[in-house]
């Protein structure tokens, strides 16, 4: 049976560590890909909840774990790709050099009608603008909350693609007042190399185009990843972050029972020595 995990945290880095620990300890070993190029990974069906002012600030400030490989200016450049103008957004889609689509292209230019290629369609819809307008309307009522604030990323044009989008949709839900939950649904997600970067880029994009313009704030981020995984090639990284051995699924350098016994015996001997010394002192008063 597929292992299903619920992971919650109020700290961005701690949340990543928890994800990796869950996968390495309880995940299923899976082989996938083409017959000519088999890939190996360990996966769970994971629901991740990151919440609270501190955690959201970490995400928006790009405050990632010290062991996260994409950081500094490289991470900032990645996030900036989600904040470009509409003209630059169109230029990002370049099938010749490998970009047949981008997440933000489908969020901000969801195409319908005739496909002209390079992410250009006969008509397009700015889904972020639609959700922003819906939140502005929702804020006019003190408690109103809708189940219709969603953004599609998966697209009919991807049905025959060898690399369909991992992100499927985004759902926005009012919690209370001007505080909102943003929820990402992934068909597949690389926890070791993509999770923190995805969180920073997508959440910054949503904050800039949806929440700030509607005078609302993000209170929690929820991921539902149908395949939340770590590739076997990243096992050294996972072991260094979690301290758990990839193959045995047990803590590395675990203290042996003999060592534990020695520690306890040493503590007991020290206690007995103190009792003996105290008894010698008490003899003076007898």
PANU-671128 format. One record per residue (C-alpha): residue number from 0; residue in one letter; z, x, y. Coordinates in Angstrom, 3 decimals. Layout:
// residues N
NUM/A/Z/X/Y $
...
END
This chain:
// residues 286
0/X/0.000/0.000/0.000 $
1/X/-0.692/1.132/3.544 $
2/X/2.384/2.498/5.299 $
3/X/3.096/0.586/8.522 $
4/X/5.295/2.257/11.115 $
5/X/6.955/1.005/14.318 $
6/X/7.786/3.808/16.745 $
7/X/9.622/3.257/20.043 $
8/X/10.769/5.634/22.756 $
9/X/11.620/5.913/26.458 $
10/X/10.342/9.507/26.579 $
11/X/6.678/10.552/26.307 $
12/X/7.239/13.849/24.478 $
13/X/9.887/12.430/22.162 $
14/X/7.499/9.609/21.282 $
15/X/4.807/12.088/20.216 $
16/X/7.287/13.978/18.047 $
17/X/8.340/10.702/16.383 $
18/X/4.699/9.810/15.681 $
19/X/4.005/13.158/14.025 $
20/X/7.206/12.953/11.966 $
21/X/6.327/9.467/10.704 $
22/X/2.838/10.544/9.715 $
23/X/3.772/13.787/7.981 $
24/X/6.692/12.208/6.091 $
25/X/5.332/8.773/5.176 $
26/X/1.561/8.804/5.740 $
27/X/-1.039/8.303/3.039 $
28/X/-3.379/11.199/2.197 $
29/X/-6.950/10.034/2.805 $
30/X/-10.385/11.577/2.258 $
31/X/-13.165/10.176/4.430 $
32/X/-16.429/11.026/6.149 $
33/X/-19.815/11.738/4.586 $
34/X/-20.194/12.993/1.032 $
35/X/-21.645/16.225/2.420 $
36/X/-18.743/16.679/4.816 $
37/X/-15.480/15.347/3.429 $
38/X/-12.526/15.326/5.838 $
39/X/-8.869/15.083/4.902 $
40/X/-6.096/13.468/6.861 $
41/X/-2.749/11.734/6.556 $
42/X/-2.463/8.287/8.152 $
43/X/-0.292/5.266/8.829 $
44/X/-0.957/1.909/10.451 $
45/X/1.130/2.545/13.536 $
46/X/2.478/0.445/16.363 $
47/X/3.858/2.614/19.153 $
48/X/5.887/1.316/22.098 $
49/X/6.530/3.576/25.083 $
50/X/8.575/1.861/27.771 $
51/X/10.713/2.283/30.866 $
52/X/10.223/3.842/34.308 $
53/X/10.842/7.398/33.096 $
54/X/8.271/7.245/30.302 $
55/X/5.563/5.618/32.438 $
56/X/6.143/8.199/35.191 $
57/X/5.699/10.983/32.649 $
58/X/2.367/9.511/31.575 $
59/X/1.027/9.045/35.115 $
60/X/2.262/12.522/36.136 $
61/X/0.560/14.056/33.066 $
62/X/3.925/15.411/31.906 $
63/X/2.961/16.223/28.316 $
64/X/4.808/17.947/25.473 $
65/X/4.945/21.773/25.731 $
66/X/2.999/21.994/22.449 $
67/X/0.234/19.619/23.558 $
68/X/-2.931/21.725/23.675 $
69/X/-4.774/19.992/26.550 $
70/X/-2.677/20.495/29.664 $
71/X/-2.809/21.662/33.270 $
72/X/-6.187/21.544/34.982 $
73/X/-8.017/20.804/31.722 $
74/X/-5.976/17.627/31.258 $
75/X/-6.378/16.720/34.930 $
76/X/-10.170/17.087/34.612 $
77/X/-10.134/14.814/31.568 $
78/X/-8.159/12.169/33.438 $
79/X/-10.420/12.492/36.489 $
80/X/-13.389/11.513/34.313 $
81/X/-11.824/8.041/34.139 $
82/X/-11.660/7.733/37.943 $
83/X/-15.227/8.575/38.985 $
84/X/-17.541/6.507/41.182 $
85/X/-19.973/4.030/39.628 $
86/X/-22.876/6.455/40.157 $
87/X/-21.016/9.254/38.361 $
88/X/-19.980/6.790/35.675 $
89/X/-23.634/6.122/34.817 $
90/X/-24.374/9.855/34.747 $
91/X/-21.597/10.429/32.201 $
92/X/-23.606/8.619/29.536 $
93/X/-26.067/11.218/28.236 $
94/X/-27.383/10.593/24.689 $
95/X/-29.466/13.794/24.762 $
96/X/-26.400/16.006/25.152 $
97/X/-24.064/13.939/23.026 $
98/X/-22.516/11.172/25.152 $
99/X/-24.003/7.850/24.058 $
100/X/-21.132/5.959/25.675 $
101/X/-17.763/6.464/27.332 $
102/X/-14.716/4.201/27.214 $
103/X/-14.727/3.766/30.955 $
104/X/-18.416/2.876/30.993 $
105/X/-17.774/-0.111/28.764 $
106/X/-14.623/-1.057/30.661 $
107/X/-16.322/-0.995/34.060 $
108/X/-19.957/-1.676/33.115 $
109/X/-19.811/-3.824/29.986 $
110/X/-23.488/-4.406/29.276 $
111/X/-25.177/-7.623/28.246 $
112/X/-28.815/-8.587/27.877 $
113/X/-31.628/-6.067/27.512 $
114/X/-30.589/-2.501/26.672 $
115/X/-32.381/0.063/28.837 $
116/X/-30.566/3.012/27.237 $
117/X/-28.113/5.537/28.695 $
118/X/-25.498/2.819/29.103 $
119/X/-27.792/0.662/31.270 $
120/X/-28.181/-3.037/30.535 $
121/X/-29.955/-5.948/32.114 $
122/X/-26.598/-7.206/33.367 $
123/X/-23.124/-5.720/33.393 $
124/X/-19.555/-6.857/33.977 $
125/X/-16.726/-4.884/35.593 $
126/X/-13.912/-5.948/33.284 $
127/X/-11.244/-4.001/35.193 $
128/X/-12.085/-5.909/38.355 $
129/X/-11.874/-9.209/36.490 $
130/X/-8.386/-8.421/35.168 $
131/X/-7.257/-7.185/38.590 $
132/X/-8.343/-10.477/40.174 $
133/X/-6.604/-12.418/37.403 $
134/X/-3.323/-10.573/38.056 $
135/X/-3.569/-11.285/41.774 $
136/X/-3.908/-14.987/40.969 $
137/X/-1.110/-14.842/38.382 $
138/X/1.275/-13.268/40.907 $
139/X/1.104/-16.424/43.015 $
140/X/3.301/-18.113/40.399 $
141/X/6.804/-16.687/39.683 $
142/X/6.674/-16.993/35.879 $
143/X/3.060/-17.648/34.877 $
144/X/1.759/-15.460/32.033 $
145/X/-1.642/-15.488/30.358 $
146/X/-3.031/-14.378/26.978 $
147/X/-6.523/-13.958/28.434 $
148/X/-6.252/-10.608/30.221 $
149/X/-8.293/-8.461/27.854 $
150/X/-10.932/-5.742/28.136 $
151/X/-13.478/-5.055/25.394 $
152/X/-14.639/-1.542/24.572 $
153/X/-16.345/-2.116/21.241 $
154/X/-19.915/-3.307/21.786 $
155/X/-22.754/-4.737/19.715 $
156/X/-24.860/-1.660/20.537 $
157/X/-22.441/0.447/18.447 $
158/X/-23.012/-1.381/15.167 $
159/X/-25.397/1.273/13.828 $
160/X/-23.798/4.283/15.505 $
161/X/-22.407/7.085/13.374 $
162/X/-19.514/7.443/15.844 $
163/X/-18.466/3.987/17.061 $
164/X/-15.741/3.794/19.680 $
165/X/-12.204/4.389/18.445 $
166/X/-10.707/2.246/21.218 $
167/X/-11.526/-1.404/20.581 $
168/X/-9.861/-3.357/23.349 $
169/X/-7.111/-3.397/25.985 $
170/X/-4.741/-6.319/26.516 $
171/X/-2.593/-6.835/29.614 $
172/X/0.469/-9.073/29.541 $
173/X/3.034/-9.988/32.198 $
174/X/6.618/-9.149/31.256 $
175/X/8.462/-10.407/34.315 $
176/X/7.765/-10.482/38.037 $
177/X/5.260/-7.760/38.880 $
178/X/6.002/-5.729/35.723 $
179/X/3.338/-5.646/33.021 $
180/X/2.644/-4.418/29.518 $
181/X/-0.659/-2.676/28.766 $
182/X/-1.649/-2.651/25.086 $
183/X/-4.352/-0.542/23.449 $
184/X/-5.968/-1.415/20.117 $
185/X/-7.564/1.524/18.259 $
186/X/-9.459/1.397/14.987 $
187/X/-8.775/5.126/14.558 $
188/X/-6.690/7.613/16.523 $
189/X/-5.997/11.337/16.168 $
190/X/-2.275/11.725/16.810 $
191/X/-2.275/15.525/16.955 $
192/X/-5.211/16.116/19.303 $
193/X/-5.923/12.858/21.169 $
194/X/-2.883/10.575/21.518 $
195/X/-1.231/12.075/24.611 $
196/X/-4.550/12.691/26.398 $
197/X/-5.733/9.139/25.616 $
198/X/-2.473/7.749/26.966 $
199/X/-2.697/9.717/30.221 $
200/X/-6.380/8.993/30.885 $
201/X/-6.459/5.324/29.930 $
202/X/-3.186/4.459/31.645 $
203/X/-4.161/6.284/34.849 $
204/X/-7.472/4.412/34.811 $
205/X/-5.723/1.061/34.352 $
206/X/-3.183/1.914/37.036 $
207/X/-5.825/2.850/39.610 $
208/X/-8.287/-0.003/38.999 $
209/X/-6.034/-2.858/37.860 $
210/X/-2.335/-2.485/38.642 $
211/X/-2.243/-0.754/42.040 $
212/X/-4.843/-3.093/43.620 $
213/X/-2.925/-6.136/42.344 $
214/X/0.474/-4.808/43.566 $
215/X/1.801/-4.740/40.014 $
216/X/3.311/-1.948/37.882 $
217/X/3.203/-0.833/34.265 $
218/X/6.529/-1.268/32.487 $
219/X/5.467/-0.522/28.919 $
220/X/2.561/0.854/26.907 $
221/X/1.912/-0.362/23.372 $
222/X/-0.537/1.138/20.903 $
223/X/-1.704/-0.618/17.784 $
224/X/-3.596/2.016/15.792 $
225/X/-5.128/0.796/12.540 $
226/X/-5.491/4.412/11.436 $
227/X/-3.006/6.620/13.269 $
228/X/-3.586/9.980/11.647 $
229/X/-3.351/13.755/11.602 $
230/X/-6.124/15.910/10.164 $
231/X/-5.045/18.359/7.481 $
232/X/-6.488/21.152/9.655 $
233/X/-3.707/20.483/12.180 $
234/X/-0.842/20.805/9.712 $
235/X/0.394/24.077/11.288 $
236/X/0.730/22.362/14.665 $
237/X/2.537/19.407/13.093 $
238/X/4.920/21.671/11.190 $
239/X/5.768/23.657/14.343 $
240/X/6.529/20.480/16.349 $
241/X/8.407/18.538/13.674 $
242/X/9.951/21.281/11.544 $
243/X/8.745/19.374/8.464 $
244/X/6.678/21.011/5.723 $
245/X/3.268/19.320/5.369 $
246/X/3.076/19.649/1.580 $
247/X/6.669/18.940/0.520 $
248/X/7.442/16.476/3.370 $
249/X/10.864/18.074/3.667 $
250/X/12.485/19.997/6.543 $
251/X/11.395/23.618/6.588 $
252/X/14.091/26.301/6.118 $
253/X/16.487/23.632/4.925 $
254/X/20.011/24.915/4.428 $
255/X/20.727/25.209/0.690 $
256/X/23.640/23.543/-1.052 $
257/X/25.105/27.010/-1.760 $
258/X/24.999/27.879/1.938 $
259/X/26.578/24.555/2.886 $
260/X/29.341/25.144/0.315 $
261/X/29.975/28.617/1.757 $
262/X/30.228/27.212/5.276 $
263/X/32.706/24.553/4.148 $
264/X/34.746/27.082/2.140 $
265/X/34.908/29.439/5.122 $
266/X/36.140/26.648/7.388 $
267/X/38.720/25.644/4.781 $
268/X/39.988/29.230/4.450 $
269/X/40.401/29.513/8.224 $
270/X/42.381/26.268/8.271 $
271/X/44.632/27.460/5.430 $
272/X/45.235/30.776/7.220 $
273/X/46.318/28.918/10.365 $
274/X/48.690/26.720/8.325 $
275/X/50.159/29.817/6.683 $
276/X/50.697/31.487/10.055 $
277/X/52.391/28.357/11.392 $
278/X/54.690/28.221/8.384 $
279/X/55.755/31.838/8.994 $
280/X/56.569/30.982/12.606 $
281/X/58.639/27.945/11.563 $
282/X/60.824/30.139/9.279 $
283/X/62.343/31.659/12.423 $
284/X/63.975/28.325/13.242 $
285/X/65.296/27.537/9.794 $
END
